[in-house]
Amino acid sequence: MAFPTRTLRILCLFVCVWLPVVTGHAAADDDVQGLLRDGWTALENGQLTLPADVSAAARFEQVLALDPNNEDAQRGLIAVATALKVRGMDAYDDGYMRKAVSFYRQSVALDPQNARVLALLGEAYLGMNEEPQALEAFGRAIDIDPGEPDYLSSYAAAAYRMSDYATAAEAYRRALAIDADDARLHRVLANTYEKMDQWAEAAASHRRAFEIDPQPGTDNLAIGGNYLRAGQYREAIPFLERATEHTPDDPAIWDDLATAYQRERRLEEASFAAANRDELRGSGRVVTTASITAPPDPAENGLGHAAFELGDWTVAADKLIPAAERGDPNAAYRLARLYHQGLGVPADANQANAWYAK
């Protein structure tokens, strides 16, 4: 039986062109499905990125090379990234920061828009005291999700540790623009302002924290101390008075209060505060109004006292030594405490006793 010429041409086209294409697609589909199965199996077996050529990540990436829009492979890579994140969190919790960084970096490589993993990477870098890398990781997280205050706060913390207080303050302010009622953010912003000697701003931030989450024992002292160092003595007095009610046995608070009273020419109250200070110091010295009419200007030695209150012992010792040598009795007492406890300076009982006696 003879086929018409047109029929023969169509049959030849099917056999020579269409059939290989269809057959090729079927073979490619088989390859894709096989790679997907291998990928999920490797994931179940914990072979996330190793061995390099047969790992779960490798198999899913091979699928995407054949079919760039394959949703199963895309989901597979996200699953691998999630598993790597979990391994990183476990390593971080166990104290293995470098391993945590490795896992987080691999996770980010597979899922580069995951702001949460970038933030975790930043925390791990901070755990290794690698602040510049932490700052970069937190910055990338912020670029992806600028509305998350935790990322801004972490970025600020990294900048603070690098002594870049202006950058830290700006990041804290941005975080507070998103969550204005976070008392912790207000307090760390206040501490940052203190590092920049911006005492009035520090007082305002501490006051806002106190309004949201009152902690009278520490807030009153912090606010009063900030106002004192800002030269706003009248504003400092009520907070320092309340601070003495919560911590009546701290001579440093009585000393600050005596200074504030004196600057406001409330000499009788200044004398009372100074007497309490000296009684607590155990000096046995009789305090009169005349003995406190010219206390050291707090702005002169404020950095050392501020560092002491913040627990920055090295800076405190560095600044308090010259202040004490100039005759500031409060600086002498605090310097004695540093030598007594070995904070910021080597412990030295002789030095401590000498400064206590000043």
C-alpha positions in Angstrom: 0.0 0.0 0.0 1.5 3.3 -1.0 1.2 6.3 1.3 0.5 9.7 -0.1 3.5 12.0 -0.3 2.0 14.5 2.3 1.4 11.6 4.8 5.0 10.4 4.4 6.3 13.9 5.1 4.2 14.2 8.3 5.3 10.8 9.5 9.0 11.7 8.8 8.6 14.9 10.7 7.1 13.1 13.7 9.8 10.4 13.7 12.7 12.7 13.0 11.8 15.7 15.0 8.9 15.4 17.4 9.6 12.0 18.7 13.2 12.8 19.9 12.0 15.9 21.5 9.3 14.1 23.4 11.6 11.3 24.3 14.2 13.9 25.5 11.7 15.6 27.7 10.7 12.4 29.2 14.3 11.5 29.9 14.9 14.9 31.4 11.8 14.6 33.6 13.2 11.2 34.7 16.5 12.9 35.6 14.8 15.6 37.5 12.6 13.2 39.5 15.6 11.1 40.3 17.6 14.1 41.5 14.7 15.3 43.6 14.4 11.8 45.2 18.2 11.8 45.9 18.0 15.3 47.3 15.3 14.5 49.8 17.0 11.3 50.8 20.3 13.1 51.4 18.4 15.7 53.4 16.8 13.0 55.6 20.3 11.4 56.1 21.7 14.7 57.2 23.9 15.1 54.1 23.2 18.8 53.7 26.2 20.1 51.8 28.6 17.2 52.0 29.7 15.1 50.1 29.8 18.0 47.7 28.6 16.3 44.6 25.9 14.1 46.1 24.6 16.2 49.0 21.1 17.5 49.3 22.1 21.0 48.3 24.0 19.7 45.3 21.1 17.5 44.1 18.6 20.4 44.3 20.9 22.8 42.6 21.4 20.2 39.8 17.6 20.1 39.4 17.5 23.9 39.1 20.2 23.8 36.4 17.9 21.6 34.4 14.7 23.3 35.4 15.3 26.8 36.9 11.7 27.2 38.0 11.3 23.8 39.7 9.4 24.6 42.9 10.2 21.3 44.5 14.0 22.0 44.2 13.5 25.5 45.5 11.7 24.2 48.5 14.4 21.6 48.9 17.1 24.3 49.1 15.1 26.2 51.6 14.8 23.1 53.7 18.5 22.6 53.6 19.1 26.2 54.6 16.7 25.7 57.5 18.5 22.6 58.6 21.8 24.5 58.5 20.3 27.3 60.6 19.3 24.7 63.2 22.8 23.3 63.3 24.1 26.8 63.7 21.8 27.5 66.6 22.9 24.2 68.3 26.5 25.1 67.8 25.9 28.6 69.2 24.1 27.2 72.3 27.0 24.8 72.9 29.5 27.7 72.7 31.1 26.7 69.3 30.9 30.2 67.7 33.1 29.4 64.7 31.1 26.3 63.8 27.9 28.4 64.2 29.3 31.0 61.8 30.1 28.3 59.3 26.6 26.8 59.4 24.9 30.2 59.2 27.1 31.3 56.3 26.1 28.2 54.4 22.5 28.8 55.2 22.7 32.4 53.9 24.4 31.2 50.7 21.3 29.0 50.0 18.7 31.5 51.3 20.3 35.0 51.0 17.1 36.9 51.8 16.6 35.3 55.2 17.1 38.3 57.5 16.7 36.1 60.6 19.7 33.9 59.7 21.8 37.0 58.9 21.0 38.3 62.4 22.0 35.0 63.9 25.2 35.2 62.0 25.8 38.6 63.5 25.3 37.3 67.0 27.7 34.5 66.4 30.3 37.0 65.1 29.8 39.0 68.3 30.4 35.9 70.3 33.8 35.7 68.6 34.4 39.4 69.2 34.5 40.1 65.5 32.4 43.2 65.6 33.0 44.5 62.0 31.7 41.2 60.6 28.8 41.3 63.0 28.0 44.9 61.9 27.9 43.8 58.3 25.6 40.9 59.0 23.2 43.0 61.0 23.3 45.7 58.3 22.3 43.1 55.6 19.4 41.9 57.9 18.2 45.5 58.2 18.4 46.1 54.5 16.1 43.1 54.0 13.7 43.9 56.9 14.2 47.5 58.0 11.1 47.4 60.2 12.5 44.9 62.7 13.8 46.8 65.8 15.8 43.8 67.1 18.1 44.0 64.1 18.6 47.7 64.6 19.3 47.1 68.3 21.8 44.4 67.5 23.5 46.6 64.9 23.7 49.3 67.5 25.2 46.9 70.1 27.9 46.0 67.6 28.7 49.6 66.9 28.8 50.4 70.6 31.4 47.6 71.1 33.5 49.2 68.4 33.2 52.5 70.3 31.3 54.0 67.4 28.8 55.6 69.8 27.3 58.0 67.3 26.3 55.1 64.9 25.0 53.1 67.9 22.9 56.0 69.1 21.4 56.5 65.6 20.5 52.8 65.3 18.9 52.8 68.8 16.9 55.9 67.8 15.7 54.2 64.6 14.7 51.1 66.7 12.7 53.3 69.1 11.0 55.0 66.2 9.5 51.5 65.5 9.0 50.5 69.2 8.8 53.6 71.3 7.7 51.7 74.4 10.8 49.4 74.8 12.3 50.5 78.1 15.4 48.4 77.5 16.1 50.4 74.3 15.7 53.7 76.1 18.2 52.5 78.8 20.9 51.4 76.3 20.4 54.6 74.4 20.9 56.5 77.6 24.1 54.6 78.3 25.3 55.4 74.7 24.6 59.1 75.3 26.7 58.9 78.5 29.6 57.6 76.5 29.4 60.7 74.3 29.1 63.0 77.4 25.6 63.9 76.3 24.3 64.0 79.8 21.0 65.8 79.2 20.0 63.4 76.4 21.0 60.5 78.7 18.7 61.9 81.4 15.8 62.2 79.0 16.2 58.6 77.8 16.5 57.2 81.3 13.4 59.2 82.3 11.5 57.7 79.4 12.6 54.2 80.5 11.5 54.9 84.0 8.1 56.0 82.8 7.6 52.7 80.9 9.2 50.2 83.3 10.1 51.8 86.7 13.3 50.5 88.3 13.6 53.0 91.2 16.8 51.7 92.6 18.9 52.2 89.5 16.8 54.7 87.5 16.8 57.4 90.1 20.5 57.2 90.5 21.1 57.2 86.7 18.8 60.1 86.1 20.1 62.2 89.0 23.7 61.5 88.0 23.0 62.5 84.4 21.4 65.7 85.4 24.2 66.5 87.8 26.8 66.0 85.0 24.8 68.1 82.7 24.9 70.9 85.2 21.2 70.7 85.8 21.5 70.6 89.6 17.9 71.4 90.4 16.6 68.6 88.2 19.1 66.2 89.7 18.2 66.7 93.4 14.8 64.9 93.6 16.2 61.9 91.8 19.3 61.7 93.9 17.1 62.1 97.0 15.0 59.1 96.0 18.2 57.2 95.1 19.4 57.6 98.7 16.1 56.2 99.9 16.7 53.1 97.9 20.4 52.8 98.5 21.1 54.7 101.7 24.5 53.1 102.3 26.3 54.2 99.1 28.5 57.2 99.9 28.9 58.1 96.2 25.2 58.9 96.0 25.4 61.2 99.1 28.4 62.8 97.5 26.5 63.6 94.3 23.6 64.9 96.3 25.9 67.1 98.4 27.3 68.6 95.2 23.8 69.2 93.8 22.7 70.9 97.0 25.8 73.0 97.2 25.4 74.2 93.6 21.9 75.3 94.4 23.1 77.1 97.5 21.2 74.8 99.8 24.1 74.6 102.2 22.4 73.1 105.2 21.2 70.2 103.2 24.6 69.9 101.5 26.2 69.7 104.9 23.8 66.9 105.9 24.4 64.9 102.7 28.2 65.3 103.1 28.1 64.2 106.7 26.3 61.0 105.7 28.8 60.5 102.9 31.7 60.8 105.3 30.1 58.6 108.0 29.6 55.9 105.4 33.2 56.2 104.3 34.3 55.9 107.9 36.5 58.9 107.8 35.4 60.2 111.2 35.9 63.7 109.7 33.5 66.4 111.1 31.8 68.1 108.1 30.8 71.7 108.3 29.2 73.9 105.8 32.5 75.6 105.1 34.1 72.3 104.1 31.7 71.8 101.2 31.3 75.3 99.9 33.6 74.6 96.9 33.3 71.0 95.8 35.0 69.9 92.6 33.0 70.8 89.5 31.4 67.6 88.4 32.0 68.4 84.7 35.7 68.4 85.5 35.9 64.8 86.6 32.5 63.6 85.2 33.9 61.0 82.8 35.6 59.0 85.5 32.5 59.0 87.7 30.3 58.1 84.7 32.5 55.2 83.7 32.5 54.0 87.3 28.7 54.0 87.4 28.5 52.1 84.1 31.0 49.5 85.2 33.6 50.5 82.6 36.4 49.9 85.1 39.4 50.6 82.9 38.2 54.0 81.8 37.1 54.7 85.3 40.5 54.0 86.7 42.2 56.0 84.0 40.1 59.1 84.7 39.7 58.8 88.4 43.5 58.7 89.2 44.2 62.3 88.1 40.9 63.5 89.6 41.8 61.9 92.9 45.3 63.4 92.7 43.7 66.8 92.2 41.9 66.4 95.5 38.4 65.1 94.5 37.4 63.1 97.6 34.7 61.2 95.7 37.3 60.2 93.0 39.7 59.1 95.8 37.0 56.9 97.4 36.0 55.3 94.1 39.6 54.8 93.2 40.1 53.0 96.5 37.3 50.7 95.7 38.8 49.9 92.3 42.1 49.0 93.9 40.4 47.1 96.7 38.5 44.9 94.2 41.0 44.8 91.4 38.6 46.5 88.9 40.4 48.2 86.0 43.7 48.1 88.0 45.6 45.3 89.7 44.3 44.6 93.2 46.5 46.5 95.7 45.5 46.7 99.3 48.1 49.3 100.1 46.9 51.6 97.4 43.3 51.0 98.4 44.0 51.9 102.0 45.9 55.0 101.0 43.1 56.3 98.9 40.5 55.4 101.5 42.4 57.6 103.9 42.3 60.7 101.6 
